[in-house]
Amino acid sequence: MKKVIIAATYGSNNTDVFNRAVFPFADMLAECFPDYDIRLAYTGKRAREMMKKRGMCADSVEEVLHDLAEKGYDEVAIQPSHIIGGDEFNSIKRVTDTFSGLFDRIDIGAPLLNSSEDIKTVCRLLHDEMQKVDNEIVLMGHGTNHAANHIYQDFDSICKDMGYIHMHVATFESEPSLTELLPVLHDCGRKKITLAPLLFSAGSHACRHMAGESAQSWESVLIANGFNVTAVLKGLGEYVAVRKLYVSHLTDALAPKL
């Protein structure tokens, strides 16, 4: 029986992103599921276009599934690196529905933040990594118009419930926004801010929207508001504990078969 795991990420034309997040993600899946072959697939259309221009392999989930069917694979498992179950994650589900008759089984692991316990695990990790005596922590999430956007508010609330009152979450494409967060930061009375991505990798979004040189980047806006900012360009996929959380999600999805 031929079995394969597809490690599905958004994609990037930045080789550093692959070395620091994507490859370690795929390598841990290979280590934890030795009976499965490993393939990479990319869900971001724009990312795939940029990767192809650089001569990089940039297969979509659909393209990989076609190839696997032709090669006679029986069972397919997909572990996305997505943070929440938004549009990108659900697009994987829609694609797999069209292949259901070509494989004996297709399983999909949950996104990173799939439960309150997942959120607590990541909250604790980031707090322990970044909290100092006199700083506020600001995490930049992507944000979406999908209903799953509530996860970002949930993350912020759970942080506070855990006693991490100096950890905050905002998004650059939805709510809560940095504009909404600024009055909260001013009220805290601290001038030092540690700024970090709540993203799988510290790619273009982190480098441009979060810590870019433009006046619109979060770092620039915070500095203009009188804060002393330290930007941490480290994506969630770089943390071993986060990669283990993805593994646990795939283990749950495969439980009847293991």
Backbone as a ProteinNet text record, in pm:
[ID]
protein_1_A
[PRIMARY]
MKKVIIAATYGSNNTDVFNRAVFPFADMLAECFPDYDIRLAYTGKRAREMMKKRGMCADSVEEVLHDLAEKGYDEVAIQPSHIIGGDEFNSIKRVTDTFSGLFDRIDIGAPLLNSSEDIKTVCRLLHDEMQKVDNEIVLMGHGTNHAANHIYQDFDSICKDMGYIHMHVATFESEPSLTELLPVLHDCGRKKITLAPLLFSAGSHACRHMAGESAQSWESVLIANGFNVTAVLKGLGEYVAVRKLYVSHLTDALAPKL
[TERTIARY]
84.7	0	88.1	58.6	137.5	66.5	138.8	81.5	169.6	107.1	182	119.8	204.4	160	197	100	125.4	139.8	257.4	279.6	241.2	127.5	71.7	97.9	170.8	199	158.3	155.4	117.8	217.5	346.7	450.5	524.9	645.3	728.8	843.3	888.3	1007.9	1133.1	1119	1229.6	1289	1411.5	1472.3	1493.7	1510.6	1528.2	1404.3	1287	1160.7	1156.2	1201.5	1203.2	1298.1	1416.4	1516.6	1477.1	1406.8	1375.3	1240.2	1145	1010.5	956.7	958	892.1	962.1	1093.3	1165	1162.4	1183.2	1171.2	1030.9	928.5	790	774.9	820.5	811.9	899.7	1017.4	1109.6	1051.6	983.2	924.1	811.3	732.2	627	688.5	798.6	866.1	919.4	973.3	1029.5	921.4	808.1	701.8	612	612.6	529.5	617.2	704.7	803.6	744.7	620.2	557.3	498.6	507.8	449.5	559.2	539.2	620.9	577.1	660.6	630.2	635.5	532.8	531.2	496.5	547.6	513.7	414.1	322.1	227.1	204.9	160.4	151.1	13.1	-49.6	-187.8	-200.2	-94.3	-100.8	-75.8	-176.5	-162.1	-50.7	-48.6	55.1	193.4	200	328.4	377.6	286.6	326.3	377.8	313.5	358.4	499.8	527	660.1	764	725.1	817.3	852.7	753.8	778.5	872.1	858.3	946.5	1091.5	1112.2	1247.8	1293.1	1211.5	1248.2	1229	1147.3	1122.5	1003	1004.4	888.3	774.6	658.7	548.7	414.9	405.4	282.7	173.3	52.4	-63.6	-106.4	-197	-249.5	-316.4	-391	-458.9	-358.8	-251.3	-150.2	-81.4	-52.2	11.3	-83	-211	-307.8	-320.8	-322.1	-325	-205	-87.9	34.7	31.3	-17.3	-23.8	-121	-232.5	-330.2	-268.5	-195.4	-130.2	-24.1	38.6	143.9	90.6	-40.5	-101.8	-100.7	-95.9	-102.9	-243.1	-247.5	-375.4	-432.1	-344.6	-389.8	-312.1	-386.4	-326.8	-366.2	-268.2	-293.4	-235.8	-306.9	-262	-252.7	-136.9	-123.3	-91.8	-191.4	-166.3	-89.9	-15	56.3	-24.2	-147.6	-229	-257.8	-270.4	-288.9	-433.5	-527.1	-669.6	-739.8	-861.7	-939.7	-1014.9	-942.7	-1003.8	-1015.6	-1013.2	-1035.2	-930.7	-802.9	-696.6	-711	-738.6	-754.2	-874.5	-984.4	-1105.7	-1096	-1008.8	-987.9	-925.9	-844.7	-787.3	-898.2	-991.8	-1103.6	-1183.8	-1207.2	-1285.3	-1212.5	-1081.7	-1003.8	-1007.2	-987.8	-984.2	-1118.3	-1226.9	-1359	-1367.1	-1296.9	-1302	-1215.4	-1134	-1045.6	-1089.1	-1202.2	-1240.6	-1250.4	-1285.1	-1299	-1169.7	-1062	-935.3	-840.3	-872.5	-788.7	-876.8	-816.8	-891.9	-931.4	-846.1	-872.9	-793.2	-857	-787.8	-820.9	-718.5	-736.8	-667.9	-726.9	-670.3	-653.9	-531.2	-507	-560.7	-592.1	-649.9	-546.4	-592.5	-498.9	-439.6	-339.1	-265.6	-355.9	-433.4	-517.1	-658.6	-676.5	-803.9	-889.5	-832.8	-906.2	-847.2	-918.1	-866.6	-736.3	-720.8	-596.3	-480	-507.1	-403	-358.7	-456.4	-425.9	-343.7	-380.6	-306.3	-161.5	-141.9	-6.4	79.4	23.7	99.3	115.6	12.3	22.6	138.7	141.5	245.2	384.2	395.5	523.5	576.3	490.4	534.3	558.8	479	500.5	636.4	663.3	790	909.4	888.3	995.6	1025.8	922.8	940.7	915.2	846.3	810.9	932.1	948.2	1052.8	985.8	1064.1	1008.3	921.6	963.5	897.8	850.7	815.8	773.1	631	569.2	443	476	402	419.9	303.5	334	231.2	252.9	153.1	159.7	77.4	136.5	68.5	15.5	-118	-182	-220.2	-257.8	-295	-431.9	-531.2	-667.8	-738.2	-870.9	-949.3	-1093.1	-1168.2	-1311.1	-1391.4	-1321.4	-1385.1	-1429.2	-1531.7	-1583.4	-1477.9	-1377.3	-1272.6	-1184.9	-1203.5	-1123.5	-1138.8	-1247.4	-1269.1	-1156.9	-1081.3	-971.7	-870.5	-850.9	-754.4	-803.3	-932.8	-988.3	-982.2	-1010.6	-1004.4	-862.7	-765.3	-625	-592.1	-632.1	-604.8	-673.5	-797.7	-873.4	-813.9	-774.2	-716.4	-582.3	-504	-378.9	-406	-505	-538.1	-588.7	-671.6	-723.9	-612.3	-503.8	-389.9	-297.2	-330.4	-247.9	-143.9	-144.5	-48.4	-107.6	-121.2	-192	-113.3	15.1	97.5	119.8	39.3	46.2	-80.7	-63.9	-177.1	-170.4	-286.3	-295.8	-373.8	-322.5	-395.8	-367	-441.7	-423.6	-405	-342.6	-320.1	-423	-513.6	-615.8	-757.7	-772.9	-907.4	-907.6	-989	-999.8	-957.3	-902.8	-868.1	-748.9	-751.3	-645.6	-544.5	-431.9	-332.4	-389	-467.1	-529.4	-613.8	-688.2	-770.7	-684.9	-568.4	-482.6	-403.2	-374.6	-289	-335.3	-463.8	-505	-479.8	-494.2	-469.2	-321.4	-233.8	-90.3	-51.9	-111.4	-82.9	-129.4	-244.2	-298	-212.2	-139.7	-55.6	61.2	102.8	206.4	349.1	366.7	502.2	545.1	672.2	723.5	797.5	829.4	901.3	803.9	815.2	727.4	810.9	777.8	833.1	728	765.3	672.2	709	611.9	641.7	524	551.2	443.4	369.2	237.4	154.5	122.3	229.5	225.2	315.9	290.7	373.2	518.9	542.5	680	697.5	820	853.7	893.9	796.6	819.7	787.3	727.1	705	611.9	509.6	417.7	491.1	572.7	646.1	750.4	817.8	925.3	872.1	753.7	698	594.9	487	378.3	416.6	494.9	528.4	652.7	761.7	890.4	953.7	872.8	925.6	967.4	1032.6	1082.5	978.8	868.5	767.9	700.2	642.7	575.1	450.8	400.2	278.1	304.8	430	458.4	426.1	396.8	360.5	474	595.6	709.5	717.7	700	706.6	593.6	474	357.6	378.1	427.5	450.4	559.7	664.8	771.6	717.9	635.2	575.7	484.3	434.6	349.3	428.5	561	643.1	694.6	680.3	725.4	865.8	936.2	1066.1	1041	1062.3	1017.4	1133.6	1119.2	1210	1130.3	1163.1	1091.9	1161.8	1084.2	1135.3	1087.5	1176.3	1140.6	1157.2	1066.4	1066.7	923.9	898.6	765.2	734.3	606.8	566.5	623.6	640.6	693.8	837.4	903.8	1042	1052.1	939.6	939.4	910.2	995.6	975.8	840.6	802.1	676.1	556.3	565.7	456.9	451	566.6	568.1	512	539.3	483	330.6	279.9	135.2	70.6	135.5	86.4	86.5	192.4	201.6	86.6	53.8	-56.8	-189.2	-207.1	-330.7	-339.6	-228	-231	-247.8	-186.9	-206	-352.6	-421.1	-564.7	-643.3	-605	-677	-656.8	-539.7	-505.8	-537.4	-585.4	-600.1	-664.2	-772.9	-832.7	-743.4	-642.4	-557.9	-423.3	-389.4	-256.5	-260
-120.3	0	125	215.5	337.8	451.5	513.1	619.4	743.6	858.2	983.1	1092.2	1179.4	1300.3	1420.2	1507	1634.3	1742.7	1801.9	1917.2	2041	2099.4	2210	2343.2	2429.4	2562.7	2667.2	2792.2	2899.5	2910.5	2898.5	2911.3	3042	3046.1	3166.3	3150.3	3261.7	3256.3	3293	3298.9	3330.3	3199.2	3167.4	3041	3033.4	3146.6	3148.7	3097.1	3130.2	3081.2	2929.2	2872	2726.5	2664	2719.3	2661.2	2671.8	2778	2801.2	2745.9	2730.1	2688.3	2572	2584.4	2485.1	2349.8	2346.5	2219.2	2153.1	2228.4	2165.2	2108.4	2176.5	2129.2	1995.1	1987.3	1863.1	1754.5	1792	1694.2	1631	1711.8	1654.3	1558	1590.7	1498.8	1367.1	1376.3	1255.8	1172.8	1240.6	1171.7	1102.5	1168.1	1115.7	1014.4	1014.6	920.9	849.8	761.3	700	609	566.3	479	556.6	688	773.9	843.6	854.1	942.8	1086.5	1182.8	1324.2	1402.2	1483	1576.6	1716.1	1816.7	1955	2008.5	2091.1	2158.3	2299	2389.4	2530.8	2584.6	2650.8	2695	2838.5	2916.4	3056.6	3073.7	3119.7	3136.3	3234.2	3348.6	3449.4	3395.7	3323.9	3266.7	3166.1	3083.9	2984.5	3053.1	3161.4	3234	3287.5	3344.5	3398.9	3287.5	3174.7	3062.2	3008.1	2998.8	2948	3040	3170.6	3266	3246.4	3194.9	3170.2	3026.8	2952.1	2815.6	2715.9	2750.8	2662.4	2572.6	2454.4	2366.3	2431.3	2443.4	2518	2450.9	2323.1	2248.9	2286.8	2300.8	2321.9	2187.7	2192.5	2068.5	1985.1	2049.8	1977.8	1908.6	1977.6	1919.3	1800.5	1810.7	1700.2	1580.4	1605.7	1496.2	1425	1500.6	1439.1	1346	1394	1316	1190.8	1203.7	1089.3	983.8	1028.4	933.8	856.7	927.2	862.3	762.8	789.7	702.1	589.8	583.3	470.2	473.4	590.8	598.8	562.7	496.2	449.9	544.4	592.6	678.6	809.5	918.5	1052	1122.6	1181.1	1266.7	1404.4	1505.8	1642.9	1716.6	1774.4	1860.4	2001.5	2090.9	2230.5	2302.1	2402.9	2484.6	2607.9	2616.6	2736	2753	2878.1	2909.7	2889.4	2931.4	2916.8	2847.2	2804.3	2736.7	2834.8	2922.2	3023.5	2978.3	3074.8	3044.7	2949.5	2974.3	2890.6	2745.9	2729.4	2594.7	2524.3	2594.7	2532.6	2506.3	2580	2551.7	2413.2	2370	2235.4	2131.6	2154.6	2061.3	2050.6	2165.3	2164	2086.1	2102.6	2030.7	1880.2	1840.6	1697.7	1629.3	1702.3	1644.1	1592.6	1659.6	1619.6	1496.9	1456	1339.4	1221	1231.2	1130.5	989.8	977.8	845.4	786.8	863.3	817.9	757.1	772.4	716.9	640.7	546	473.3	566.4	664.6	756.3	884.5	996.2	1124.8	1186.2	1214.9	1277.7	1413.1	1506.6	1641	1675.2	1711	1755.3	1895.7	1928.5	2058.8	2169.7	2294	2407.8	2422.2	2506	2517.2	2549.3	2655.9	2701.5	2647	2521.4	2454	2442.7	2475.4	2464.3	2562.9	2579.8	2668	2613.2	2481.8	2423.1	2453.3	2450.8	2489	2632.6	2720.2	2861.3	2877.8	2806.9	2815	2770.8	2665.2	2615.3	2720.8	2785.8	2886	3013.5	3051.9	3168.2	3150.1	3035.3	3006.9	3008.3	2947.2	2942.1	3081.3	3165.2	3297.9	3388.7	3373.7	3452.6	3418.2	3290.1	3248.3	3290	3294.9	3331.3	3480.5	3563.2	3707.6	3799.9	3751.5	3842.9	3883.5	4014.2	4069	4150	4213.7	4283.1	4401.4	4472.9	4601.4	4616.9	4506.7	4519.3	4471	4524.3	4472.1	4385.1	4278.1	4190.9	4214.4	4246.1	4264.2	4159	4076.4	3970.6	4011.2	4000.9	4037.2	3913.5	3900.2	3794.3	3844.2	3751.8	3790	3856.8	3786.2	3837.3	3795.6	3784.3	3738.5	3783.9	3786.6	3815.6	3687.6	3575.3	3447.3	3448.2	3370.1	3365	3320.4	3247.2	3197.9	3309.3	3431.9	3544.5	3563.5	3511.2	3526.6	3462.4	3371.6	3305.5	3407.6	3516.4	3617.5	3687	3719.4	3776.3	3675	3548.4	3443.6	3431.5	3439.6	3429.3	3540.2	3661.7	3775.4	3756.8	3712.8	3694.6	3584.4	3474.6	3363.5	3403.4	3482.1	3534.5	3607	3694.5	3773	3682.2	3582.2	3489.5	3408.4	3384.4	3309.3	3397.6	3527.5	3620.1	3692.1	3669.3	3734.8	3868	3959.5	4083.9	4178.3	4149.8	4236	4175.9	4075.5	4015.5	4051.4	4101.4	4150.5	4096.1	4084	4035.1	4135.2	4161.3	4240.8	4179.1	4221.4	4166.8	4280.6	4249.3	4355.2	4355.8	4256.7	4256.1	4251.4	4253.2	4246	4306.7	4252.5	4300.9	4190.6	4227.9	4363.1	4418.8	4547.4	4612.4	4678.6	4717.2	4789.3	4922.8	4986.8	5114.9	5098.9	4988	4961.9	4929.7	4871.4	4831	4947.4	5050.7	5160.1	5223.3	5257.1	5315.5	5221.2	5091.2	4992.4	4995.7	5003.9	5007.6	5134.7	5246.3	5372	5363.8	5301.2	5290.7	5200.1	5107.2	5016.6	5090.4	5201.9	5284.6	5239.1	5130.5	5082.3	5132.7	5163.7	5218.3	5116.3	5000.1	4898.1	4794.8	4768.4	4671.6	4568.4	4442.7	4334	4296.6	4309.4	4289.5	4160.2	4069.1	3939.3	3891.1	3806.5	3757	3638.7	3641.3	3524.7	3458	3420.7	3365.2	3243.1	3151.5	3031.7	3064.5	3160.7	3197	3347.6	3389.3	3532.1	3569.3	3562.7	3593	3736.7	3756.3	3891.9	3973.1	3909.9	3984.5	4039.1	3954.4	3998.7	4103.5	4082.8	4174.9	4308.6	4309	4434.1	4495.9	4424	4480.8	4502.4	4411.1	4420.7	4504.5	4470.5	4533.6	4603.2	4644.5	4712.2	4855.7	4913.6	5050.8	5157	5117.6	5216.8	5275.2	5391.3	5458.2	5382.5	5292.3	5218.5	5087.6	5045.8	4920	4935.8	4824.1	4829.5	4885.9	4847.1	4898.7	5050.2	5101.9	5246.8	5318.9	5262.5	5324.7	5328.2	5219.3	5215.3	5312.8	5321.8	5417.4	5560.4	5588.1	5721.4	5755.1	5650.6	5671.2	5672	5680.2	5698.6	5572.1	5457.6	5332.1	5294.5	5223.1	5165.5	5021.1	4990	4862.7	4769.8	4644.9	4537.6	4437.2	4423.9	4332.2	4196.2	4091.4	3954.6	3885.7	3861.9	3798.5	3647.4	3588.4	3443	3392.3	3312.3	3259	3143.5	3111.9	3004.6	2869.8	2849.5	2723	2696.9	2797.6	2780.8	2722.8	2718.2	2664.9	2514.9	2437.2	2292.3	2257.9	2329	2300.5	2322	2419.1	2443.8	2331.3	2289.5	2179.4	2051.8	2031.2	1915.7	1925.4	2047.6	2066.3	2027.2	2063.4	2018.6	1866.1	1804.6	1658.2	1596.9	1657.4	1604.9	1614.6	1721.2	1734.9	1626.2	1598.1	1494.2	1356.7	1336.6	1210.5	1188.4	1295.6	1284.2	1248.4	1309.4	1283.1	1139	1083.5	948.3	841.8	881.5	790.5	655.3	651.7	521.2	430.5	492.7	415	378.4	437	410.8	288
0	0	0	-91.4	-102.8	-29.5	64.6	146.4	138.8	142	128.2	213.3	264.6	334.5	248.6	225.2	157.2	263.2	271.2	358.6	279	311.9	232.8	300.9	232.9	285	181	224.7	131.8	17.6	48.4	-53.4	-40.5	-96	-91.4	-190.4	-245	-329.8	-251.1	-118.9	-29.7	22.4	-19.5	20.8	171.3	235.7	380.8	451.5	396.3	452.6	446.8	335.1	322.3	423.7	436.2	525.1	672.5	707.8	848.2	891.1	797.1	836.2	753.1	620.8	536.4	543	520.9	523.2	661.3	771.5	903.3	929.6	879.2	890.4	819.5	694.7	618.2	679.2	728.2	786.7	912.6	994.4	1115.8	1081.1	978.7	935.4	888.7	814.2	765.8	882.8	983.1	1099.2	1180.5	1196.3	1282.3	1212.3	1079.8	1003.3	899.9	947	856.8	749.3	766.2	666.3	548.7	554.5	450.8	370.7	241.6	160.8	188.7	154.7	179.7	48.6	26.9	-85.8	-35.4	-102.8	-71.4	-172.7	-125.9	-214.6	-161.8	-251.5	-216.9	-252.6	-155.9	-173	-224.3	-216.4	-257.1	-406.6	-478.7	-623.9	-658.3	-591.5	-618.6	-581.7	-470.1	-428.4	-531.7	-584.7	-685.3	-811.7	-850.7	-970.2	-951.3	-834.6	-807.4	-799.6	-742.1	-731.9	-870.3	-958.2	-1093.1	-1171.2	-1149.8	-1217.1	-1175.3	-1056.6	-1007.6	-1035	-1108.4	-1142.7	-1030.7	-931.8	-818.4	-846.5	-789.8	-797.7	-720.2	-782.3	-720.4	-747.3	-717.2	-743.3	-644.3	-695	-609.3	-549	-452.6	-394.3	-502.6	-590.4	-698.5	-790.1	-825	-912.9	-847.4	-719.7	-648.2	-640.9	-614.3	-606.8	-741.4	-850.2	-983.6	-1001.3	-964.4	-980.2	-893.3	-772.1	-681.4	-732.5	-789.3	-845.1	-961.3	-1045.9	-1159.1	-1113.9	-1000.3	-949.7	-862.3	-847.1	-779.1	-628.4	-568.7	-423.1	-375.4	-260.4	-205.6	-100.5	-13.6	95.9	95.7	112.4	113.4	242.8	308	424.2	392.9	431.7	406.6	539.7	567.1	684.2	638.2	644.5	608.1	719	680.4	779.1	817.4	771.3	795.5	944.4	985.1	1126.4	1169.3	1085.8	1117.1	1000.7	1024.6	920.4	833.7	766.2	680	535.7	444	302.6	246	275.4	219.6	267.3	395.9	450.1	387	377.8	323.5	173.5	104.4	-37.6	-55.7	40.5	35.2	45.3	134.5	148.5	19.3	-43.3	-167.5	-277.4	-285.7	-387.2	-360.8	-235.8	-205.1	-232.9	-221.3	-250.4	-393.6	-484.7	-626	-653.9	-557.1	-574.5	-487.9	-422.5	-323.3	-381.7	-508.5	-568.3	-621.1	-617	-674.8	-571.4	-444.7	-338.2	-240	-170.6	-68.6	45.4	70.3	182.1	164.7	199.3	207.6	343.5	421	552.7	554.8	629.8	641	788.6	827.3	963.6	984.9	1107.5	1141.7	1129.6	1113.5	1117.3	1256.4	1268.6	1394.5	1513.1	1500.9	1612.1	1593.8	1631.4	1607.6	1732.6	1847.9	1973.9	2073.9	2185.3	2290.4	2347.6	2350.9	2400.4	2307.1	2176.2	2079.9	2103.9	2122.8	2145.7	2273.2	2378.2	2504.3	2485.7	2407.2	2383.8	2315.5	2212.7	2137.9	2220.8	2293.3	2383.6	2480.8	2544.2	2644.4	2581.4	2464.5	2395.2	2364.7	2304.9	2263.8	2384	2487	2608.1	2669.6	2684.4	2744.9	2659.2	2528.6	2435.7	2438.7	2456.6	2432.4	2550.5	2653.5	2761.8	2844.1	2860.3	2945.8	3056.4	3139	3255.8	3215.3	3111.8	3084.5	2939.6	2871.9	2732.2	2710.9	2606.9	2555.4	2434.2	2414.8	2299	2204.1	2079.7	1977.1	1868.4	1847.5	1746.7	1625.1	1507.5	1383.7	1313.9	1311.5	1236	1097.9	1011.6	874.8	872.4	922.6	917.6	790.2	796.9	683.3	699.4	588.8	599.7	624.4	637.2	669	815.4	845.8	982.6	1083.1	1037.1	1127.3	1182.2	1135.5	1185	1335.9	1393.3	1537.8	1618.8	1556.1	1626.9	1679.5	1605.2	1650.6	1777.5	1782.5	1905	2018.8	1986	2088	2144.2	2054.8	2096.7	2196.5	2163.3	2251.3	2386.9	2384.1	2509.1	2595.1	2531.6	2607.2	2667.5	2593.6	2650.4	2781.3	2779	2898.3	3010	2975.7	3075.8	3141.1	3066.8	3119.4	3202.6	3211.4	3288	3205.6	3074.2	2986.2	2940	3032.8	3004.8	2914.2	2895.5	2811.6	2671.8	2635.9	2502	2426.4	2301.9	2223.7	2080.8	2019	1881.1	1797.5	1677	1577.9	1441.4	1340.5	1205.7	1106	992.3	894.3	781.7	780.9	676.8	731.4	863.3	919.5	1059.3	1147.2	1284.1	1380.4	1493.7	1537.9	1458.7	1433.5	1356.2	1449.3	1393.2	1472.1	1519.2	1435.2	1472.9	1598.6	1606.6	1724.9	1846.7	1823.5	1934	1993.9	1914.4	1960.9	2092.8	2109.6	2238.5	2356.8	2334.7	2439.7	2479.6	2380.4	2407.5	2483.5	2443.5	2514.7	2659.4	2682.2	2817.5	2906.3	2844.6	2923.4	2988.5	2927	2986.6	2963.3	2888.6	2859.7	2722.5	2709.7	2584.2	2499.7	2555.8	2480.1	2424.9	2295.8	2230.7	2155.2	2178.1	2098.3	1995.1	1869.1	1758.1	1686.5	1669.9	1610.4	1526	1426	1340.1	1401.4	1392.1	1423.3	1289	1221.4	1086.6	1082.9	988.4	980.2	952.8	865.3	831.5	834.1	854.1	851.8	709.7	619.6	479.6	445.6	328.7	278.6	368.3	424.6	511.2	633.3	694.1	812.5	777	664.5	625.6	575.5	514.3	460.4	553.1	579.8	659.4	804.8	860.5	1002.2	1027.1	960.9	992.6	872.7	778.1	659.9	687.3	588.9	604.3	569.5	510.1	471.4	594.8	575.7	687.6	732.6	646.5	679.7	753.6	761.7	831.8	980.1	1044.3	1185.7	1270.9	1238.8	1315.4	1303.8	1182	1161.5	1233.3	1227.1	1293	1443.6	1499.2	1643.8	1687.1	1608.6	1639.2	1632.1	1531.3	1516.9	1634	1702.1	1818.6	1949.6	1937.4	2055.3	2121.3	2054.6	2114.3	2066	2150.1	2116.9	2075	1947	1891	1859.3	1900.7	1861.3	1778.8	1650.8	1562.2	1562.4	1581.1	1581.5	1454.5	1361.9	1234.5	1246.1	1320.1	1342	1330.5	1227.8	1207.2	1301.2	1316	1406.2	1364.5	1234	1185.2	1225.2	1279.4	1323.2	1464.1	1535.3	1671	1669.1	1733.3	1738.9	1801.3	1906.6	1975	1882.7	1793.2	1697.9	1594.8	1547.2	1451	1514.3	1642.1	1712	1721.9	1732.1	1738.5	1605.1	1493.9	1363.5	1355.7	1405.5	1404.2	1483.3	1597.3	1678.3	1603.7	1525.7	1447.5	1340.6	1275.4	1173.4	1238.1	1354	1427	1457.5	1500.6	1528.2	1402.4	1289.6	1164.3	1117.6	1146.7	1101.6	1207.4	1322.9	1435.8	1401.1	1324.3	1293.1	1210.9	1143.1	1052.2	1113	1228.4	1286.1	1374.8
[MASK]
++++++++++++++++++++++++++++++++++++++++++++++++++++++++++++++++++++++++++++++++++++++++++++++++++++++++++++++++++++++++++++++++++++++++++++++++++++++++++++++++++++++++++++++++++++++++++++++++++++++++++++++++++++++++++++++++++++++++++++++++++++++++++++++++++

